């Protein structure tokens, strides 16, 4: 199958409540890309448009590709679905940890991964954006061993005040879950 008569769908990379992520061949450039295909529901569309705005902003701020953020190339609508095209990376950090039999990594590698993640978070702080769903599954590993932060679907601008819970419950601090359970 295809998207927009330009992107040939190669395989499904992942699925979530928002929709799915596909590996596609871009016939215009000849490169492989990842495309996040958003479910055709109003609430998903609205949040995805916020994610697109945030990704466009972070991609512009990281024009020299030094801050370890997944770069978005474009967004478009196809058959009433919002599609977000971004660079294709390898596996996520959780899959890498699992492939290593959960035995951990060397201090040198942990230091390098930490520095790269903090570089992205520093860029986000400069842009006044909070990720809100930072977890190993949202940190992707490139073939060259560099990390890039992805999935800005829960991200918020710092000026936005909310009392809602955002993120993945399995990664939330117990006191956050307790605090919101009291309301």
C-alpha positions, 0 to 999 in steps of 0.5 A: 500500500502507499500514502499520498502516492509517494510513500510505499508502506514497508512494515508496521513499526509500532501501534498505540492508542494514537494510531500506528507508526510505519516504515515507508520508502519515500519514492521522491527521495529514495530514503526510508522514513517513519510515518506516524499515522494518526487515528481518524478521531477529533481528540487524536487529531487535536493532540497530534497537531500540537505534537506537529507544532512542537516537533517543527519547533524542535527540528528548527532549533536542532538544525545542526542535528546536535541535540538528539531530537527526532527530526520531523520532515513534514505532515500531511493529511491522507484519507482523513488521517494526519500523517507525520513524517520523520527520520527513521531510526533503529530500535528503542532503548527498551528493545536494546536493554531487552536484547542485552538480556537486561544485564545493563551496559558499561559505565561509558555507554551509560554516560554517553546515553545520559549526555545525549538525553540531557542534551535533548532535554536542555534544548526542550527546556530552552524551548519551554517544552516538557516531554511528559512521557519520557521512558525507554520506549520513547528514546530511539537508537540510531545505527551509529549508536546515538540516541534521539528522543521521540514521541512528543504526543504528550508534550506540553508548552511550559506556560500551559497549566494543567491538572490532568495526568499525562504520561504512562502510568507504569513510569509515574512516581507513586506520589503523582498517582496517589495525588491524582487519585485523591480528586 
